[in-house]
Amino acid sequence: MNAIRIENPGPAYALTLAGSEKPRPRAGEILVKVAAAGVNRADLLQAMGMYPPPPGASLTLGLELSGEIAALGDGVVNHKLGDQVCALVAGGAYAEYAVAPVQCVLPVPRGVSLVEAAGLPEAHFTVWTNLIDTARLKPGESVLIHGGSSGIGTPALQLCAARGQTVFATAGSVEKCKACEALGAARAINYRSEDFVAVVQAATGGKGVDVILDMVGGDYIQRNFQAAALWGRIVNVAYQSGTTATVDFAPMLRKRLTLAATTLRPRGNDEKGAIRDALLKEVWPLIEAGRIKPVIDGTFPLAAAQAAHARMAKSDHIGKILLTL
C-alpha cells in the first residue's frame, strides 16, 4: 500500500508517498480502507521531530481518518465489513489502510459525507474531554474559545452554542471572525486589532467568562486570568505561542481559578472509549440534526500532504484540512 513517509525529520522535513506494508488488525482492532485523513498541528510537530508517537503506535503520521472497514481483528463483534466509520488513532492515518482500536471508532453521522467525517474524531474527542470532562462546562455558562476558526475551535464553539452557552471566540482576521459568528459565537474578537480581555469584560459586565479553552499559551496565560470569572476554569490544549511565560498567579487566588492542561494521544483506549461513548450519546445527535456541522477548509490528495502541511503552517485555514485517497 501507499503511505506518507517523513524524510529529513526536522524544520526542513519532506513528506513523500512511498510503499509500505499493509497493517493487520490485532485483537480488538479493525482495518480501515482509508477514504480521508485529518491534518492536525500534532502532525506538523511530529514531522519536525518534536512530538514522537507513543510506544507501539504507527510511525506514519495521522491521528484521525474515515473509510470502510476492510478487516476485523479477533473479538470484534459490533462492526462488520463495509461499515462506513471514522476513528481516532494514535498514528497511521496518512495511508491507504490503517488500523483503529474499536474503542475509538464512530459511525459516520447521517448527513455527513465519508470524506467530511475524517475531520470529526480528533476535534470532537479533544473538545469534549477538555470542555466537558475537564472544565466541567455547565448549561448557561459562558466560554471563550481561542483559535475559534481552527479545526478545534469550529466544533468547540458550535457545541457550546448548541448546548446553550454564551460563546466568545478569538480569531486573526475579519473573515475568520465572521466565520466564528456564523457558527454561533455571540462575539468574535480579532486578536490583531482588539484586546480580548477588554472585550470579554465589557460584554459580561465585568464578570468575565466561566471557561476558557486555550491553544495559544505564552502571554495568553496571564491574560486568561484577567478574562476569567470567579471560579473560572482555564484549559490549555496547546502552546502555539510558547510553553514558558512570566505569570503573576495572584489572580488565581483572588478568583479561585482552575488552570488545567491535557493531552489526548497518549491516553489508553479504555479512557478514549469513554469519551467515544459520550460523543455518541451527546454530540452525534447534534451533528445528525444539523446543529453541528463539519467545517472543511479544503482537501488535498494524499500525495500532496506537504502542501496540506504548508496550508496549516500559514494559519490561513478555517476549519479542518483533509487528505483524500
N, C-alpha and C positions, 0 to 999 in steps of 0.2 A: 504494500500500500504506500501511498504518498503521505508525507508528514513534513512539517516545518522543522528545520534544523537551525540551531543558533551557531553561526560562525563568528569567531573572534569575540567571545563574550566580553562586554565592557562598553565604554562610551561609544565606540565605533562599531558596534555589533552589526552583523548582517543576517537576515533571515532568508534561507534558501529552501526550496522544495526538493526533497530527496526521498529515496526509497527507505522504507522502514519495515520492521517485522510487524505483522498484524497481531495485535494483542489478543489474548484469550481470557474470557471471564473466569474468575475463580468462584468459589462458593459464595453465594450472596451478592454476586455481581451480574450485570448484563453487559452485552456487547452492543454498541450503538453504531449503525451506519450513519455517519455524521452528515447532516444537511447544512448546518451552520454552527459557528462558534463565536462567542462573545469575546471582544477585546477589552482588557482591563489594564489599569495602570500597573497592577502587580506583574503583568506580563512584560511590560517595559522594564520594570525593575529587575525581574529575573534575567532578561536578556542582557542587562548591564552588569550582571554578576552580583547584584545587591539583595536578591531575595530568592535563595535556593529553595527548591521544593522540599516538603517534609520527607522524612525517611520512608522509603517504599513507594513514593509517588512517581509517576512518569516524569522523565526529564523533558518531555515535549511540552511546549507552552500550552496554555488554555485552561481556564477554570470553569467554563460552562459551555453547554452545547445543546443542540436539538437534533433529532433524527428518528430513525426507525430501529426498533430492536431487531438485531440480526442473530443473536445467540443468547442463551440463558445459562448462567452458572448453576452448579448444584444447589438445590434447596430453594430456588426462585420459583414461587408458585403464584404470585399475584400479578405477573406480567406474562405476555405471550408474544411470540414472534410477530413482527409487523406493527406492533403498537407504536404510535407516534408519541414521543416523550421529549422532555427537556430535563437536564440534570446538572447538578453541581458536582464538579470533580476537582481533585487536588492537583491535576495536571493531565495533559494528553489530548486536549480538545482540538488542537491545531493539526488535525489528521483526518484521514478518510474513515478510520474506525477508532473508537475509544471505549474503554470500559468505565462503568459507573457503579458505585455501590447502590443497592436497592433503597437504602435509607435516604438517598439524595436524589431520587428520581421522582419527577412530577409529570402528570399528563399534560399535553398541550391544551390550554384552555380553549373552550369553544369561542370562535370569533377571532382567534389569533392564528396567523399562518405559521407553518412549521419553521420557516426561517426566522420570523419575528420572535418565536418562542426561545431562541437561543439567547436572547438578551434578558430573559426573565430571572433565571435562578440566582446568579451571584448577587445581583442587585437586591432582589427581594429577601433572600436569606440575610443579607447584610442589614438591610433596613429593619426587618422585623426584630432580629436579635438585639440590635442596638437601641432602637426607639422604644420597643415594647418590653422586651425582656430586661434590658439593662437600665434604660432611663425610666421605665415604668410610666410611660406616657398615658394619661387618662383622658377620657372624653371631656371636652370643654376646655382643655388646657391649650396653651399657646406654644408654638415651636418655631425655632429659627433653623433653617437648613442652609448651611454654607455650601456653595457649589450647586445651587438649585437646578442648574441646567445640565448637570453632569449625568452620567449613567446611573449613579446612585441617587442624585438629587431629584431627578424627574419622577421616579416611582415613590420616593420618600414624601415629596410634597403632595402627590396625588393620594397616597394612602392617608396622610393626615387630614387632608381636606375631606376625603370620603368618610372619615371617622368623626368628623365634626370639630376638629381642632382648627384654631386660627393659625395660619401658616405665613411666616415671613421667609424670604429666601434672598441670598446674595448671589449675584452673577456679574460678569465682567463686561457687559455691553448692553446697549439699549435693546438689541434683538433678543438677547438671552433673557433679559428682564421681562420682555413682553411674552416670551415663551413660558416663563415661570408663572406669570399671572394667568395666562390662558389655561394652564394646568391646575389652577386652584389656589395659587398664592394670593393672600389678601394684599400683600405689598411686596414687590420685588425691589431690591436695593442694589444699585450699581456701585460696587465697591470701589470703582475707579474714580467716581465723582461724588460719592456720598459716604458719610460715616454711619456704618450700620448700627453702632451703639446709640447715636443720637436719634436715628430714625425709629429704632425699636422703642426707646424710652418715650419718645413723643407719641408714638402710635398706641402705647399701652398706658398712657397717663402716668409715666414714671415707674410703673410696676416692673417692667421687664418681662422676659419670656420664661416659661416654665422649663422648657427643654431646648437644648442646642445640640445639633448634630454637626460636628466639625471634621473636615478632612484637610484643613489648612495648617493648623498648628502655628508655630512661630509666635509672632506678636499677637495673633488672634487669641492665644490662651488668656492673656491678661484682659483683652477687650471682651472676651466672652464672659468673664466675671462681672464686668460692668453692665453687660446686656441682660444678664440672668436675673430672674425674680427671686424673692425669698424662697428658700428650699429648692432652688433650681437645680437641674441635673444637666451636666455637660458630658457628652460622649465624643471621644476622638476615634475616628476610624482610619485616619492617615495624617501625615505631617508633610504636606507638599511644600510648605514654607520653612521646614526645618523641625528637628526634634529637640532643639535646645532654645531656651528663652530665659530672660531675667524676669522673674514674676514676683509680684507682691501678693502674698496669699492672705493678707488681712481681709479682703472682701469675702473670701470663702468662710471665714469665721463669722463675720457680721451677717452674712446672708444665709449661713448654714447650707452651703452649696455642696454638691457631689460632683467630683471630677473623675471620670472613668475613661478607659480605653480598651478596645477589644480587637482581636483578630479572629478570623473565621477559618482560614485554610488549615491550620494545624489541629483543629478540633476532631475528636473521634466521630465515627459515623453514627453512633447512637445519639450523641448530642445534636448532630446535624439532622438526624431523623426526627427529633422532637420539634425542631424548627420547621422541617418539611411538613409535619402534621399540622402545625399551626397555620402555615400558609394555605394548605388545602382547605382548612376549615374557615379561615378568616379572610384571606386575600384572593384566592382563586375565584370565589363567587363574585367579588367586586370586579375582577377582570372580565369575567363572563357576562356581567351586567353592563359592561362598558364604562364603569366608573373609574377604572384604572386602565390606561392604555399603554402598550409598549411604545416608547418614543425612540425611533430609529434614525440616527443621523445619516447613516449611509452604509452600504455594503461593499466589500472588496472580495474578489476571488481569493482563494487560499494562497495561490502563488504570489499574490500582491500583499502579503502580510506586512512587508516592510513599509509599504505606502500607508497601510492602515495604522501602523505604529506612528508614522510621521504625522498623520492627521491627529491622533490623540496627543502626541507630544506638543503640538501647537496650541492645544486647548481651544480650538475654534468650534469644536463639535457641540451639538445639543442632543443629549440622549446617548444611545448606545451605538457603537461601531461594531459591525459584524463581518465575519469572514464566511463566505459561502463556498460550498463544494458542488 
